[in-house]
Amino acid sequence: MGNLEEKCKCNNEECTNEKGCNCSDESCVENKPLVIEMEDENGEKVKVQIVGTFDDNDKSYAIVNDLDNEENSYIFEVQSTDQGDMLVSIDDEKEFDRLCSVVEKLTSENN
């Protein structure tokens, strides 16, 4: 799991929203990709970059790329908790396959 909050400073105050900084002053927005550290199935630390999000069937999902092996991309469900938004594995194989089809459709529409 990883925390998805992205923060910036505006007028000496912290502000967040799901798309990054909600400041009116664009000079305080950091245009860095959102990179988080997660554990893989072997307990190894892996740095991943959030490359996109989408909603489907009243749930939110994130697409992440493995920064050590850019050929590997993953889909996680985004769940809101008291600690912020968290990435949760999708264990249902049929659900995962369906989401892969959704992502393929979304990416083909954007090209």
N, C-alpha and C positions, 0 to 999 in steps of 0.2 A: 504494500500500500504506500501511497505517497500523498502529500498534501499539495493541493492545486492552487492555493492562494498565491497571488502575485501582489506585491506591495510596492508602493512608492511613497515619497514624502511630498506633501502639498502644504505650503504655508506652515511648515513644522508640524503637521498632523499626518498620521498614517491614514491612507484611504485605500480601499480595495473594492473590486467588483469582479465578476466572472470574466470580463474581457481585459482585465488589467486595471490601470489607474483611471479613475473617473475625474481627474483634475481638469479644470478648464485651461490651465497653463500647460501647454504641451512640452515645455522645456523640462518639466519634472518627470515626464514619462520615459522610462527606460525601455528601449526597443530591443531588449534581449529576448531570445527564445526562452520559454519556460522549461528549465532542465531540473529534473528531480532524481534522487537516488532511490532505487528500489532493490529488493532482494529477489533473485530468480528462484526457480524451483530447487536449486541446489544450495540455497542460502548465501550465494555469492552476491556482492554489491554490484549493481549495474546502473550506469547513468543513462537515463532516457530523456528524450525531448518530446514534449506535447506538441504534435503537429496539427491537430484539429480536434474539434468536438462536434457532436451531432446529437439530435434527439430522435428517439424512435419509440413508439408505444408508451408514451408518457415516462420514459426514462432517458437519462443523459449518458452519453458515452464519450470516451476520449480515445484518440488514436495516438500511439506513442511509437517513436523509433528508438531502437537501441543504438546509442552513440558509438559503442565499440564494434558493432556489426550492423552497419546501416541497411543491410538487406533484411533485417528482422524488424517487423512492425507488429504491434499488438493492439488489441481492443480491450478496454476496461470499462466497466460500468462506473459512473461517477455517482457516489452517494454522499449526501450531506450529513455531517455529524456535528456534535458539539465542538470538535476540534477543527472543523472546516471540511472542505470537500476532499473525499478520499477516493482513490482508485481501487476497485474491487474486481478480482478475477471473475471471468465468466466460465463456470464449470459445466454448464449444460452444452453438450456438443452440438445439438440441433440449433440451439439459440445462437451459439457462436457462428455456425455456418450461415445462418440467416443474416446475422450482422455483417459478415464478410460480404455477402451479396449486396447489402445496403450500402456499404462503403464503396464497393466496386461501382455501383450505380451513381453514387454521389461524385466519385472522382471522374467518371466518364462524362458526367454532365458539366463539370468544371473545366474540361479540356477542350 
